[in-house]
Amino acid sequence: MDKNVIVAICTPYYKKFEFLVRLVESIKMQTFQDYIVVVTDDGSDDRAKEYIASLGDRYIYIRNEKRKGPTANCNYAMEIGRLYHPRYIKVMHQDDSFTYDNSLERMVQQLENNREAVFACSGCVCIKEGKKIADHYMDRKQLEMLRQDFYRIIEGNIIGPPSLLLVRNNGIYMDENLKWIVDEEWYFKLLEYKNNFAYLNEPLISIGLDEGRVTDSCIHNLELLEREFTYVYVKHFQLQNSKFDPIVHNSSRVYNGVRQQGFYLQGDFFAIIKDAVRDCKKLGLWVGEEKFENAEKNMQKAFGIQFDFYYFEDGFLGEREGILTLEQIRNMGENVMWVIVKKQARDIRKMLNDKGISAVPYNERHF
C-alpha cells in the first residue's frame, strides 16, 4: 500500500456491523479514489475483520488488544491513518455514510482551492432506520458568528458531528478526557491557530441517529455534562461573557477547585506551534510572570523552539534582542504567533485574537 495518500478515512468501530457495511459501500462508490480506510475495532468483531480483509490493501483493519473507549479509539484510527502521510484526515463514524458519490471529491476540492482553510465541512441529512428524519445546515448568522468568534463553539455545536469534516493533517487529536463535548473541543483547537474553514451548504454526509450512540448515554447525565463543560471552560480559560460562567465559578470538581490559566495537551501545543512555523510565522514570548526562564528552556528542550520576539509586561523587563512594545506587536499583527507565560492568559489572548493575532498559553504541567 502506498504510504502517501491524499485522504485517510478513519473509522472507530464498535459492534455495529451492518452500519460499517453501509459506510464502506458509500466509500467504495466515491469518485475520489486517492484514499485509505482505517478501521480500529474496539469490540473484537470477526465479521468486521473478515469483511475489511476482503476489500483489498487500501482497507486496514486493526483490532485493539484492550478496549480504548470511543474517543481514544477515534484518536487511534487517526494515528494509524497518519502513518500513510495523508494530506487530509476524514473521521467517519460507523453510523454515518457519504450521501453522494462525489461527496468526498467536493470536500477535497474545497481544501485544495482554499489553502488557508483548516477544514472543510458540510451540511447533512439525518437518517434513522434507513429513513430521512431531518437535515442540518449552518445558516448565515451561525457562519458569521463562528468566523468572528470561534470561542462560541464551546457553547453549542453548530457545526455538527466530526463525520461532517475533512481536516488538514495538522496532528491535533481529540481530548480523551471528554466524552460528550469532545467534538466542540476538537473544533475549538482546530480553529485556535487559524480561524479559517470552508463550508458547503449541501448534505454531503448522512448521519445515523439509530439507538446505541454514545450521545444517547450522555445527554441526560447532568453530572457528566457539568463536569465536561467545566473542564473545557477551565482548559481554554479565555471565553468571554459565557453562559457557562456560573457553572465554572461554582464548581469544585475540577483540579480540586483550583482554576488554571488554560492549557493544551503537549501534542496539541506542539501541533499548533508547528503549523505556525510551517506558515513562516515568527514566534513571540509574551511574559507576564517573573519566572519565565524555565518556560523558555522547557520549550526549547521539548520542541527546539527559538523565540524571535519578546514582550515584557510592566516590571518584567529583560536585556535581550527582539523586545517589542505593545504598539509594535499590533503593527506586526498576524506575522507573529505568541506564547503567553501568565497565570491568567484569558484577557491577553482575547485582545490578541481580536486583532487577528494567534496566541496560546504555556502551562508548565505539560513540560
N, C-alpha and C positions, 0 to 999 in steps of 0.2 A: 504493500500500500504506500502510495506517495506520501512523504512526510511534509508536504507543503500543499495545503488546500485553501480554498477561499473561505469556506464556511465549515465550522464544526457544529453539527446539530447535537445537542447534549440533552439526554433524556434520563432523569432519575426515575427508576421503575420500582413499583411495589404492588404485586398481586392483582393486577387488572389486565389480564392477558388480552381480552377482547378489545380493550381500548388501545393497547400497544399495537395490535394489528391494524386498527383503524388509522392510527397515527402513521405507521410505516407505509401503509398503502397510499396515504396522501403525500408522503415524502417521495415515493417512487414515481409519482405522476408529475413531479416538478420539472418545468422546462429548464431550470438552472440545475446543472448536474455536477458542479465542482464542489462536492461536499463529502464529509464523512459523517457517520451517525454513531454516537457513543451511547450505549445503554448500560447503566450501572444498576444492577439488580440488588435491592435491599431485602429481598424476601425469598431467595433460593427457589426460583420457578424454572423447572426443567423445560416446560413448554416454551418459555421465552428464550432460553438458551438454545434449544434446537431450532426454533424459528429464526432467530437472528443469525445463527450459523449457516442457515440455508440461503442467505441473501447475498453472499459474496464478501469480499475482503474490505469493502468500504463501510461495512457494518461491524462494529466492535462491541462485543458483549463481555461484561466483567461482573462476576458475582462477588459481592462483598463477603469477606470471611466473617465479619461481625456487623450486625445491623448498625447503621450510622444515624438513622433518622432522616426526615425529609430535607432539611436544609443542608446538612453535611453531605448527604448523598448527591444533591444538586451540585454542590461545590466540587465534589469528587468527579462527577461527569464533566464539568468544565475543565478541571485539572487534567484529566486524560485527554480531552479534546485539544487542549493547548499544546500537547506533545507533538501535534501534527502542524504546528505553526500556522494556524488559520489566520486570515485577515479579520474574520468576524466570528463571533460566538452567537449561537442561536439556541437558547434554552427552549425546549418543547416538553411540557409536562405530558404525561402519558394520557391524560384525559382529553387533551387538545389535539388539533389537527390543522393542516392547511386547508383553507376554503377553496382556493382555485389552483389550477396547475401552474400559474405564473406568480403565485404569492411570494415565494422566496426570491424570484427574479426581480419583482418590483421593489422589494426591500433592499436587495443588494444594489440596485440602480440608484436608490436614494442616497446611500452612503458613498457610492462611487462618485456621484455628482456633487456631493456636499462633504468635502474632506474635513471640514471643521466640526461636523456633527458627531457627537459621542455615540448616539444610537439612532436607529430609525424605529418607529413604532406605528401601529395602525389601529383602526377600529376592529371590531369583532362581531360575530354572531354567536349568541349563546344557545346551546343545544342541550336538551335533556331527553333521554330515551329516544335519541335519534331525531327529535323534532325541534325546530326553532321555537324558542320561547321569548327571546328578547335580542336586542343588539346594544352595542355600547360604542359611543364615539365621544371624543372631546370636542366641545363646542368652542366657538371663537373666544368667548370670555375665559374659559378654562385654559386655553392655549396661551392667551396673552398673560394671564396670571402666572402660569408656570414659567414662561420665558422671562418675566420681570422679577419673579420672586420664587425660586425653586424651593426655598425653605418650606413653603406651604404644602409640599408633597407629603410631609410627615403628618399633617392634619387630615389628609384624606387622599386615597389612592385614585386620582382622576385618570391616571394612565391605564390601569388595568393590570392583569397578571403578566408575569415575565414572558410567557409564550408570545406576547404581542410585540416583543422587542427583537431586533437584530443589533448586537452590540459590538463595537470595535474591541479587538482583543487587547485590552489595556491592563489585565491582571488584577482587576478588582473583583473580589468574591463577596458572597452574601455572609452576613454575620450569623454564625451558628449558635449564638446565644438567643436568637429570635425564632419564633415560630409563626406568629400572627402578622406582624407588620414588617416581616423580613423583606417583602417586595419594595415597600416605600423606602426603607432604609437603604437598600441597594441602589435604587434610583437616585436617592439623595447623594450618595457617594459618587455615582457616575457623573452627576451634574455639578459636583462641588468644584472640580477644577475648571470645567468649561461648560457653561450652561448653554449648550447648543445641540439641538436634536431635530430630526426630520420627522414629520408626521404625515401619514397617508390616511385620508378620510374615507377609507374603504374597509370592508370587513374581510381582510386578508386571512384572518385566523378564526377558527371555530373553537369556542371554549366550552368544554364539557362541564355541565352542572349536575351530574348524577351523584347519588349518595356516596358517602365514604370519603369525601375530600377532607384534607387537613383543615380547610376553612370551617367545615361543619363542626369539628371538635373544639374550635377556638371561640367561635362567635358569641357563645353565651357564657364563656368563662371570664367573668368580670375581674377576678383576681389576676388572671394571666394578662388581660388587656391593660390593667393599670400598671402592672409590673413592666410590661414591654414598652408602653408609651413613656413611662418614667425613665427607663433605661436608655431609650433612644434620645429623649429630650436632653438628658444629662450628658450623654455621649457627644451629641452635637450641640454644645451649650451656647448657641448663638441665635436661637429662634427669638423673634421679636413679637411682642404682643400676641402670644399664642393662647389659644383657648385651653391649652393644657397647663398653663401656669399654676392653677390651683392644685392640680394633681402633683406636680413636681414639688411645690412648696410644702405640701402636707405629707409627702411620702417619706417614710423612714426605712423603706425596704431595700434601697439601692446603696451600696457602698457604706453600709452601717450608718446611713443618714448623712454622710459627708458628700457635699456637692462638688464635683470635679469641674475642671475647666473645659472638658470636652476632649475626646481622644479618638484615635483611629487604631485599629489593629495594625501591627507593624507592616504587614503585607500591603494593606490599603495605602498607608502613608507612603511607602516606597513606590507604589504604582503611580500615585499622583505626582510625586516628585519626578519620577522617570518620564512621565508624559510631558511635564514642563520642560525638562532638559531636551527631550526629543523635539519639542517645538522651538528649540533655540532660545528659550527664555533664560534670563539671568535669575539668580537666586538671592533673595534677601533674608536677613535675620532681623526680626523686629524684637527688640529687647525691652521687656517691661519688668524684669526681675534682676537683682544684683548678681545672683549666682547663675549666669548664663554660660560660663565657660564649659561646664560639664555637658550641657546640652549640645553645644557646638562640637565638642570632642566625640560625644556619643554618635552623632550623625555622621561625622567624618569617618569614624571607625566602622560603623554598620553599613553605610551606603557609599562612602567615598565622596560625600557632599562637600563641595567647596563653595563658600558664600562669596558673592561679588559685592554685595552692599549690606549695610547695617543701618538700623535706625534705633537710637537710644532715647527712651523717654526721659523726661527731666530727672536728673540726679544719677543717671547711669551712663555718663559719657566715658568713652574709651579712646585711646590713641591707636588708631589703625586706619588703613586705607579703606575708602568706599563708604564712609559715613555720610548719610544723606539727611537733609531736612525734610520735614513733612511736605513742604511745598514741592521739593524735588521729587518726592515719591509720587505725588499727584500728577506732576508733569510727565514722569516716565510711564505712568499708567500701567497697562496690561503687559508691558515688556518685561516685568519682574514678577516672579512668584515669591510670596512671602511666607516664611515660617515664623509663627508667633510664640515667643517664650514669655508666657504671662499666665498667672493663675486664672484670671478672668479674661479670656480671649474674646468673649462674646461681642462686645461693642466694637472692638477693633476690627474683627472680621466683617461685621456688618458694614462698617464705614468703608472698608476697602472694597467689599463686594459691590456696594452701591456705586463705586467709581469704576467698576469693571475690572478690578484688580483681584487676582486669585490669592487666597491665603488659607493656610491650615495651621491648627495648633499643635505645638510639641507637647508630648506628655512623657515624662521620664520613666513611667512604669513599663514601657514597651522597649526600653533600651538597656 
